[in-house]
Amino acid sequence: MFIGLTIVVWVISDNNRSLLTTEGKLTDIDNIFFQDSLVLWDYSLVLFYVDSSDVCRKMEENLIRLKNETGYTHIHKINADLYPDLVHKYNISGVPNILLLKKGVDHGRIMGVVSFSNIKMIYNRHRVDM
């Protein structure tokens, strides 16, 4: 059984720039969770990242903001360096890369750095389509 913990993050607007005032995190998942649990949810987002990347951290901040604004909890991250089998299976050619999944099946992706407003628009569009 998986028990999740959500950390509340307060976002302050400063000249159209968001600042995280407390540390928030996405749930870091492994290949077993990926294979077994993501198939249970109608819709989920998974960020493939590497620890050494500033652009991956920026995308994580955008997803934390999306999670906080929408209340949607099925947004996770997975370290691409630790799970090359999933990188290969989902044809991840670079990071950051966000998979949009329906019952564990790839229904789209967001590659590279994308603004928060675009991520939110894509999220809303895919939620309606599914």
C-alpha positions as CSV (number, residue, x, y, z in Angstrom):
1,M,0.0,0.0,0.0
2,F,1.3,3.4,-0.9
3,I,0.8,6.3,1.5
4,G,1.4,9.8,0.1
5,L,2.4,12.9,1.9
6,T,1.6,16.3,0.4
7,I,3.7,19.2,1.5
8,V,2.0,22.6,1.2
9,V,3.9,25.2,-0.8
10,W,2.9,28.9,-0.6
11,V,3.5,30.8,-3.8
12,I,4.0,34.5,-3.8
13,S,3.8,36.6,-7.0
14,D,6.7,39.1,-7.4
15,N,6.5,40.9,-10.8
16,N,4.8,37.9,-12.4
17,R,7.5,35.6,-11.1
18,S,6.7,32.9,-8.6
19,L,8.8,32.3,-5.5
20,L,8.5,29.2,-3.4
21,T,8.6,30.3,0.2
22,T,8.8,26.7,1.7
23,E,10.3,23.6,0.1
24,G,7.8,21.5,-1.7
25,K,8.4,18.3,-3.4
26,L,6.9,15.9,-5.9
27,T,6.8,12.3,-4.9
28,D,9.9,10.5,-6.3
29,I,8.8,7.1,-7.6
30,D,10.6,4.0,-8.6
31,N,10.0,1.5,-11.4
32,I,7.8,-0.7,-9.3
33,F,5.4,2.1,-8.4
34,F,5.5,3.3,-12.0
35,Q,4.5,-0.1,-13.3
36,D,2.0,-1.1,-10.6
37,S,0.3,2.1,-9.4
38,L,0.1,4.5,-12.3
39,V,-2.2,2.1,-14.2
40,L,-4.8,2.6,-11.4
41,W,-5.3,6.3,-12.0
42,D,-7.3,7.8,-14.9
43,Y,-4.7,10.5,-15.4
44,S,-1.2,11.2,-14.1
45,L,1.9,13.2,-14.9
46,V,5.4,11.9,-14.5
47,L,8.5,14.1,-14.7
48,F,11.6,12.3,-15.9
49,Y,14.6,14.3,-14.5
50,V,18.2,14.2,-13.5
51,D,19.6,15.6,-10.2
52,S,22.3,17.8,-11.9
53,S,19.9,19.8,-14.1
54,D,18.7,23.3,-13.4
55,V,16.1,23.1,-16.1
56,C,14.7,19.9,-14.5
57,R,14.4,21.8,-11.2
58,K,12.5,24.6,-12.9
59,M,10.1,22.1,-14.4
60,E,9.7,20.5,-11.0
61,E,8.8,23.9,-9.5
62,N,6.2,24.4,-12.3
63,L,4.7,21.0,-11.5
64,I,4.6,21.7,-7.8
65,R,2.8,24.9,-8.5
66,L,0.3,23.0,-10.8
67,K,-0.2,20.5,-8.0
68,N,-0.9,23.2,-5.5
69,E,-3.2,25.3,-7.7
70,T,-5.2,22.4,-9.0
71,G,-5.2,20.1,-6.0
72,Y,-4.4,17.2,-8.3
73,T,-2.1,14.7,-6.5
74,H,-1.1,12.3,-9.2
75,I,1.9,14.3,-10.3
76,H,5.2,12.5,-9.7
77,K,8.9,12.4,-10.7
78,I,11.3,9.7,-11.6
79,N,15.1,9.9,-11.8
80,A,16.1,9.0,-15.4
81,D,19.6,8.0,-14.3
82,L,18.3,5.4,-11.9
83,Y,15.7,3.8,-14.2
84,P,17.2,3.5,-17.7
85,D,14.7,0.7,-18.5
86,L,11.8,3.2,-18.2
87,V,13.7,5.8,-20.2
88,H,14.1,3.2,-23.0
89,K,10.5,1.9,-22.7
90,Y,9.0,5.4,-23.0
91,N,11.6,6.6,-25.5
92,I,12.8,9.5,-23.3
93,S,15.4,11.3,-25.4
94,G,16.2,14.0,-23.0
95,V,15.2,15.6,-19.7
96,P,13.1,17.3,-18.5
97,N,10.4,15.2,-20.0
98,I,6.8,15.0,-18.6
99,L,4.7,12.0,-19.6
100,L,0.9,12.5,-19.6
101,L,-0.5,9.1,-18.8
102,K,-4.0,7.6,-18.8
103,K,-4.2,4.4,-16.8
104,G,-0.4,4.1,-17.3
105,V,-0.5,4.5,-21.1
106,D,1.4,7.4,-22.7
107,H,-1.1,9.9,-24.0
108,G,1.3,12.8,-24.6
109,R,4.4,14.5,-23.4
110,I,5.9,17.8,-22.6
111,M,9.6,18.0,-23.6
112,G,12.1,20.6,-22.4
113,V,11.3,23.7,-20.3
114,V,7.8,25.0,-20.7
115,S,6.2,27.9,-18.9
116,F,3.8,27.3,-16.1
117,S,0.9,28.8,-18.1
118,N,1.6,26.4,-20.9
119,I,1.8,23.4,-18.6
120,K,-1.5,24.4,-17.0
121,M,-3.1,24.8,-20.4
122,I,-1.8,21.4,-21.5
123,Y,-2.9,19.8,-18.2
124,N,-6.5,21.2,-18.6
125,R,-6.7,20.1,-22.2
126,H,-5.6,16.6,-21.5
127,R,-7.9,16.3,-18.5
128,V,-10.9,17.2,-20.7
129,D,-9.8,14.8,-23.5
130,M,-9.5,11.9,-21.1
